[in-house]
Amino acid sequence: MFTPSGPTFRELAVQALSSIEHGYDLLAPKFDETPFRTPDRLLDPVLHALRPLGPFQSGLDVCCGTGAGVGVLRQLCEEHVTGVDFSAGMLAEARASLPDDATAPPVSWVRADALALPFSGAFDLAVSFGAFGHFLPGERPTLFAQVHKTLRPGGRFVFPLPAPPRVCSPLYWALWAFDASMRVRNLLWRPTFVMYYRTFRLSEVMAELGRAGFAVELTPLEELGRLKDGSPRCRLVVATRIG
């Protein structure tokens, strides 16, 4: 799962017993050497699916981490790109990994909580990759309302959503075990570390996006293939701000 230069088991244990913010500050220097970084095999299909929806002027990567999504936005946006995260360590790594490029739009890095974003009507595209497990279900309406606030009318909030694992598959039970262990950890240890894989359900998310003021469409990412039942392995959720 990890490259030789990735974090050790001890480093991961220390991170897991920290708060989310401090844990990611600790992990940041080695984050891109872990499987937690959004892989190019997912980023590229999202990029290809978004191109026909443009052109875009300015883009926001919500919970940008080390900047993988910002790299996508730089290929789609013409004027400016912003990455926002509440981990100073992750932002430092992002800034170092994506230096200034005269052929690409400039990038701003902002440290902020996604539940209290310091922007209003500033973007026509917002993306997020792999961050939603850090928000409890009760926090999602606030998160979606904050993203809605950052967009201009007609702006889009876009993120990939893989199909859930088949019940009784090894992955299903691995994710179930991870979530269960995380709940036990948070009962017994402070500060809490919120990271759950099985709380982001498509039907609930679509309803919450609708209540936040978005019109929602689903686009299959055909480059990632389909399951045996014919359903897509991954969908792109395209939520457009109404009004």
C-alpha positions as CSV (number, residue, x, y, z in Angstrom):
1,M,0.0,0.0,0.0
2,F,2.9,2.4,0.8
3,T,6.1,3.2,-1.0
4,P,9.4,2.7,0.8
5,S,9.5,6.5,1.5
6,G,5.9,6.5,2.9
7,P,5.0,6.8,6.6
8,T,5.8,4.0,9.1
9,F,3.3,2.2,11.1
10,R,4.3,4.2,14.2
11,E,3.8,7.5,12.3
12,L,0.4,6.4,11.1
13,A,-0.6,5.4,14.7
14,V,0.5,8.8,16.1
15,Q,-1.5,10.5,13.3
16,A,-4.6,8.4,14.1
17,L,-4.4,9.4,17.8
18,S,-4.2,13.1,17.0
19,S,-6.9,15.5,15.9
20,I,-7.7,15.6,12.2
21,E,-5.8,18.9,11.7
22,H,-2.7,17.9,13.7
23,G,-2.8,14.4,12.2
24,Y,-2.6,15.7,8.7
25,D,0.1,18.2,9.6
26,L,2.1,15.2,10.7
27,L,1.3,13.1,7.7
28,A,1.7,15.9,5.1
29,P,5.4,15.4,4.2
30,K,4.7,11.8,3.2
31,F,1.0,12.0,2.2
32,D,1.7,11.6,-1.5
33,E,3.5,8.3,-0.8
34,T,0.4,6.8,0.6
35,P,-2.8,5.4,-1.1
36,F,-4.8,8.2,0.5
37,R,-3.7,10.7,-2.3
38,T,-6.3,10.8,-5.1
39,P,-4.8,8.8,-7.9
40,D,-4.3,10.1,-11.4
41,R,-6.5,7.2,-12.7
42,L,-9.4,9.0,-11.0
43,L,-8.3,12.6,-11.6
44,D,-7.9,12.2,-15.4
45,P,-11.5,10.9,-16.1
46,V,-12.8,13.8,-14.0
47,L,-10.8,16.3,-16.0
48,H,-12.0,14.8,-19.3
49,A,-15.6,14.9,-18.1
50,L,-15.4,18.5,-17.0
51,R,-13.8,20.0,-20.2
52,P,-17.1,20.0,-22.1
53,L,-18.8,21.9,-19.3
54,G,-16.4,24.8,-19.5
55,P,-14.9,27.3,-20.0
56,F,-14.4,28.1,-16.4
57,Q,-12.8,31.3,-15.1
58,S,-12.0,30.5,-11.4
59,G,-11.9,27.3,-9.5
60,L,-11.9,26.2,-5.8
61,D,-10.6,22.9,-4.5
62,V,-12.4,22.2,-1.2
63,C,-10.2,20.3,1.3
64,C,-7.3,20.4,-1.2
65,G,-4.8,18.5,0.7
66,T,-1.5,18.4,-1.1
67,G,-3.1,19.8,-4.3
68,A,-4.1,16.9,-6.5
69,G,-7.4,18.6,-7.4
70,V,-5.8,21.9,-7.9
71,G,-3.7,20.3,-10.6
72,V,-7.0,19.5,-12.4
73,L,-8.4,23.0,-11.9
74,R,-5.3,24.6,-13.4
75,Q,-6.1,22.7,-16.6
76,L,-9.7,23.9,-16.7
77,C,-9.7,27.4,-15.4
78,E,-8.5,30.5,-17.3
79,E,-8.0,33.1,-14.5
80,H,-7.4,31.8,-11.0
81,V,-7.4,28.7,-8.8
82,T,-7.7,28.5,-5.0
83,G,-7.0,25.5,-2.8
84,V,-8.4,25.6,0.7
85,D,-7.6,23.3,3.6
86,F,-7.4,23.6,7.4
87,S,-4.1,21.7,7.7
88,A,-1.1,24.1,7.4
89,G,1.1,21.1,6.7
90,M,-0.9,19.9,3.8
91,L,-1.0,23.5,2.3
92,A,2.8,23.8,2.6
93,E,3.2,20.5,0.7
94,A,0.7,21.6,-1.9
95,R,2.5,25.0,-2.4
96,A,5.8,23.2,-2.8
97,S,4.5,20.5,-5.2
98,L,2.7,23.0,-7.5
99,P,5.1,25.9,-8.2
100,D,4.2,29.0,-10.2
101,D,3.8,28.3,-13.9
102,A,3.5,31.1,-16.4
103,T,1.4,28.9,-18.7
104,A,-1.2,28.1,-16.0
105,P,-3.5,30.3,-13.9
106,P,-2.1,31.6,-10.6
107,V,-2.9,29.6,-7.5
108,S,-3.8,30.9,-4.0
109,W,-3.6,28.7,-0.9
110,V,-6.0,29.5,1.9
111,R,-6.1,27.9,5.3
112,A,-9.7,27.7,6.4
113,D,-12.4,25.3,7.7
114,A,-14.7,24.0,5.0
115,L,-17.6,24.6,7.3
116,A,-16.8,28.3,7.4
117,L,-15.4,29.2,3.9
118,P,-14.2,32.8,3.6
119,F,-15.5,33.3,0.1
120,S,-18.8,34.6,-1.4
121,G,-19.8,34.3,-5.1
122,A,-16.1,34.0,-6.2
123,F,-16.0,30.8,-8.3
124,D,-17.7,29.1,-11.1
125,L,-16.3,25.7,-10.4
126,A,-15.7,23.9,-7.1
127,V,-14.3,20.4,-6.8
128,S,-13.5,18.1,-3.9
129,F,-11.7,14.7,-3.9
130,G,-11.8,12.2,-1.1
131,A,-12.5,14.5,1.8
132,F,-16.2,13.8,2.7
133,G,-15.4,11.1,5.2
134,H,-14.1,13.8,7.5
135,F,-17.5,15.3,7.9
136,L,-20.2,13.7,10.0
137,P,-23.6,13.4,8.3
138,G,-25.0,16.2,10.4
139,E,-22.3,18.5,9.1
140,R,-23.0,18.0,5.4
141,P,-25.8,20.5,5.1
142,T,-23.5,23.2,6.5
143,L,-20.7,22.0,4.1
144,F,-22.9,22.1,1.1
145,A,-24.4,25.5,2.1
146,Q,-20.8,26.9,2.4
147,V,-19.8,25.6,-1.1
148,H,-23.1,27.0,-2.5
149,K,-22.1,30.4,-1.0
150,T,-18.7,30.4,-2.8
151,L,-20.2,29.9,-6.2
152,R,-21.6,32.4,-8.7
153,P,-25.2,31.7,-9.9
154,G,-24.9,28.8,-12.4
155,G,-21.5,27.7,-10.8
156,R,-20.9,24.0,-10.4
157,F,-19.8,21.9,-7.4
158,V,-18.4,18.6,-8.8
159,F,-17.0,15.5,-7.2
160,P,-16.5,11.8,-8.1
161,L,-18.5,9.2,-6.2
162,P,-17.4,5.5,-6.6
163,A,-20.0,2.8,-6.4
164,P,-20.3,1.3,-3.0
165,P,-18.6,-2.1,-2.6
166,R,-20.8,-5.2,-3.1
167,V,-22.2,-6.5,0.2
168,C,-20.1,-9.3,1.6
169,S,-17.1,-8.5,-0.7
170,P,-13.8,-8.2,1.1
171,L,-13.7,-4.4,0.5
172,Y,-17.2,-4.1,2.1
173,W,-16.1,-5.8,5.3
174,A,-12.7,-4.0,5.3
175,L,-14.5,-0.6,5.2
176,W,-17.1,-1.8,7.8
177,A,-14.3,-2.9,10.1
178,F,-12.4,0.4,9.6
179,D,-15.5,2.5,10.4
180,A,-16.3,0.3,13.5
181,S,-12.7,0.7,14.8
182,M,-12.9,4.5,14.2
183,R,-16.1,4.7,16.2
184,V,-14.6,2.8,19.1
185,R,-11.5,5.0,18.9
186,N,-13.6,8.1,19.1
187,L,-15.5,6.8,22.1
188,L,-12.3,6.1,24.0
189,W,-9.9,8.8,22.9
190,R,-9.8,12.5,22.6
191,P,-9.4,14.5,20.5
192,T,-11.7,12.7,18.0
193,F,-10.5,11.9,14.5
194,V,-13.4,11.8,12.1
195,M,-12.8,9.5,9.1
196,Y,-15.7,7.2,8.0
197,Y,-16.0,5.5,4.6
198,R,-19.6,4.3,4.8
199,T,-21.6,7.5,5.7
200,F,-21.7,9.2,2.3
201,R,-24.7,7.7,0.6
202,L,-25.7,8.9,-2.8
203,S,-29.5,9.2,-2.2
204,E,-28.9,11.2,1.0
205,V,-26.3,13.4,-0.5
206,M,-28.4,14.3,-3.6
207,A,-31.3,15.3,-1.3
208,E,-29.0,17.4,0.8
209,L,-27.5,19.1,-2.2
210,G,-31.0,19.9,-3.4
211,R,-32.0,21.5,-0.1
212,A,-28.8,23.6,-0.3
213,G,-29.9,25.1,-3.6
214,F,-28.3,22.9,-6.2
215,A,-29.7,21.1,-9.2
216,V,-27.9,17.7,-9.3
217,E,-27.0,15.5,-12.3
218,L,-25.0,12.3,-12.4
219,T,-22.5,11.5,-15.1
220,P,-20.9,8.0,-15.4
221,L,-17.2,8.1,-15.7
222,E,-17.0,5.6,-18.5
223,E,-13.2,5.6,-18.5
224,L,-13.4,3.7,-15.2
225,G,-15.6,1.0,-16.6
226,R,-18.7,-0.7,-15.3
227,L,-19.6,-3.4,-12.8
228,K,-21.0,-6.8,-13.7
229,D,-24.5,-5.5,-13.4
230,G,-23.9,-2.7,-15.9
231,S,-23.8,0.1,-13.4
232,P,-20.8,2.5,-13.5
233,R,-17.9,2.0,-11.2
234,C,-17.8,5.7,-10.5
235,R,-20.2,8.6,-11.1
236,L,-19.4,12.3,-11.3
237,V,-21.8,14.3,-9.2
238,V,-22.4,17.7,-10.9
239,A,-24.4,20.1,-8.6
240,T,-25.3,23.4,-10.3
241,R,-26.1,26.4,-8.1
242,I,-29.6,27.6,-8.7
243,G,-30.1,31.4,-8.6
